[in-house]
């Protein structure tokens, strides 16, 4: 019974909500973990019979195992979606998640590179003159100049980039599309890259924009390792991921007086609350400058 309920929910995510496989997999892991927790206490209890007390017990068990508040809240979010689905399908009369509050957590400021560090990365680091050097430089600059997510960049196809109009079409979460403009510097890099891409492989069977050594779509892990390798040349930050470059883009935009709503649209955030964290970063920067420069600080 429990397995059928979860399978039905996952199909709903795939075919009705059109969620990504990565999202579906995350929900599946969380729900199976909760199912195993319930079974460990009482094998006869169905997920349809679970009430708020069961969920609170699971919540406490996760916290006792030292799971981070953000991780616990993500798992609770999976349960919320699951039980909302069961309520809509009239499998249950009462949603047990209605009485469950999220775990309070401190917001961490995003890690980002300062302008001088980005200048060193893009101007002083030597990129090889072959296809891979050209590709790596373009990927780094695309992250920094568009703020797109890792999955969005890996999923780019040739048709998504309009070099003449200086705009890239991005397919974000929930298959939501957005257009991101870019400037002449990135335009020149794209033009050079597209020529290099065409001339570097004898026969191409894919239209994905960024390729690996075999001429296939580049993987997320390849991009993550590449970004980490290049960032290690200019910064000592513990976190050296593509998301750091996304944060850097957002911070640079706000420090350049872009409106919060404009940055929200460029990042593909669903709400302003997700973008507001970057205003704290900009203010922290202003405080640092003040302390360094003002004689009475």
N, C-alpha and C positions, 0 to 999 in steps of 0.2 A: 504493500500500500504506500509506504513512505517513498520508496524508489519511484513509483508511478507518479506521485504528486510532484516530486522534484523534476522528473523527466518532462512532465507536462508544462511546468513553469519554465524550464530551460527552452523548450520549443516555442513558448510564448515570447521569450526574449529574442530568440533568433528570427522568428518569422513575422511577428507582429510589431515588436519594438525595434527590430532590425539592429540589435546590439552586435557589437564586434565579438569575435570568438574569444578574444582575450577577456572581455567583460563577462561573457557567459561562463567561461572557465573559472573566473574568480567567484562568481555566485555559486557555482557547483561545489567548489572547495568549501566555502563557508557553510552551505546547507548540509553537506555531507558531514562536516565536523559537528554541527549542531545535532544532526540525526544520531551520530555515534554517541554523543554526550547523553542524549535522552535514553538511548538503548542501554547504555552502561548502568543506568539507574533502574530502569524498568523496561524490559524488552516488549511488554505488551502495550505500551503507550504509543498511539499514533500521533503524527505531527498535527493531525486535526484536533486532537484532544489537549494539546499543549495550552497552558494558560500563562499569565504574566509571571507567576512564581517560577515556572520552569525556566523562562528566559532570564529572569534575574539570577537564578542559580548559575546558569551558564555564563552570564556576564561576570559574576563574581569569580567563577573558576578561571576565566581568562585573565582577569586582573591579578589573581593570586599567582598565576604562572608568569607574571611580569610582562604580559602583553602590553604594548604601548596603548594609551587611550585612543589614539587615532586608528590603530588596528582593531580595537574592540568596537569602536563606532562604525568602522567599515563593515564589520561582520553583522552588527545590529542593523545596518542599512540594508544588507542582503535579506535579513529576516523580514524587515518592513516591506520590502518589495514582494517577497514571497507570500506573506500573509495578506497583503493588499490584493494580490492576484487571487488567492483562495476566497477572499471575501467577495470579490467581483464575480467570480465563478459560482458563488453561492455554495461553496464547500463548507464554509463555516459561517456562523451567525455573528460571532463576536471576534474582533481582531485583537489578539493578545498583545500586540505591539503598542496599542493605544496608551497603555499605562507605563510604557518603558521610556525612560529619559536617557539621552546620550551621556556618555562620560565627559565631564568637564576636562578641557585640555588647554594648555597654553599655546598660543599661536607662535610658531617659530618664524623668525624673519627669513625670507628666502636668501640663499647664497647667490652672490652675483660677482661679476668682475667689474672693476673700475675702468673708466675710459682709458687710462694710461695702460692698463693691463691688456685691454682689447687691442690697443694700438700696437703693443709689442707682439701680440699673437698674430695679427693680420699683416703687419708691416715688416717685422724683424725676423720672424721665423721663416726659414728656407723650405719651400715646398719643391719637391722634385718636378722636373719639367715634363714628365710623362703623364699618361692619363690619370694615374692614381694621385699624383700631386695636385693636378688640376681639379680632380674630383674632391679631394679632401679640403682644399681651400674653399671651393664653392659651398660645400656642406657647412663648414664653419661659418662662412659669411651669411649663408641663407638662414641659419639658426639665429644669428645675431641681428640680421636686418629684417627678419619677418616675425620672429618670436614663435614660429610653429613648433608643434610637439614632435617628438621622435617618430611616433607612428605615422604622423601626417607627412613628414619628410620622406620616410621610407616608401610610403605609398604613392608618392608623386609619379605621374606619367608625363610623357612628352607633351601631350595635349593640354596639360594643366598650366604650362608656362607660356605666357604671351610676351615674348621679348619686345616686340614692337610697342605694345601698350604698357610695358613695365608692370605687369600684374601676374600674380600666381593664384590659381584656384586651389583651395585646400579643402579636403574632406575630413571634417573633424569628428568629434564624438557624436554618436547617434546618427551618423551619416549626414550631419549638418554641414552645408557648404558655405564657405566665405571667400571673399577676394581680398588679397593683401597686396598693396602697391609696393614697388621697390624703386630704387634710384638708379642713376647711370652707372655707378660703380658695380652694382650687382648685375646690371644689364650686360656690361662688358664681360664679366666673368661667365655669365650664361652663354653668351655668343661664342666665346673661346671654348668653353666646355663642350657645347653641342658639336662643334667641329671636331674636337679631340675625341669625343665619344664615337662619332661616325667613322673616324679613321683608325681607331685603335682596335676594332674587332672585325674579323673577316666576315662573319655572318651573325646578325642579331635577330633573335626570335622573340624579343620582349620589347615592350614600349615603356617599361619602367625607366624613370629618369636616371637614377643612380644605380650603377652596376658593380658587381664584384669581379674578381679576376676571371671568372668563367663566363662573363657576359650575362649573368642572371641578376635578378633583383638583389640589391644589397640587403643584408639582414640587419635587424635592430642591434644585435650584439656586435657586429662588425663596426657599426657607427659608434656605439658606446665606447668600444675599445679605442677607436681612432680618436675620438674627442678627448678621451682621458689622456692619450699619449701626447697630443698637442698641448693640452692645457697644462700638463706637467712641466712643459718647457718654460712657462711664464708665471705660474702661480703655485703656491704651496697649500692651497685649500684642500681639505680632506675630501670634499665632494667635487668631483670633476666629471660632470655628466652633461649630456645635451640640455637637460632642464636648467642647468646653471646659465647657459647661454640664453634660454628663454626668459629667465629672470632678469638677465642683463639687458635684454632688449626692452622689457617692460620698464625697468628702472631708468634706462636712458631716455625713453620716451617721456616719462613723467618729469624727469629732471629737465627735459627740454620743453616743459610747459604744455605737453599734450594733455587733453582732458581725460579724466578717468573713464568716461563713457567710450571715448575713441579707443583707448587701450583695451578696454573690455571687448570691443568688437574685433580688434586685431588679434587678440589672444584666443577668441572663440569661447570666452567664459559665458556661462548661462546667466549669471547675475553679477551685479556690481560688488556684492560682498566678497566674491572670489578674487576680485581685482584690488580691493581696498588695501590688502596686505602690502602692496607695493608702495602705497603712500607712506607707510611707516618707514620703509627703506629710504625713501627720498628724504624724509625728515631726519633720520639718523645721519645721513650724509651731511645735511646742513649743520647739524649739531657738531659733527667732527670738524668741519671747516671752521665753524665759529670758535671752538675751543683752541684750535691751532693758530688762528689769526688774531683773535681779540685779546688785547692786553689784560682785560679784567675778567676773562673767562675762568 
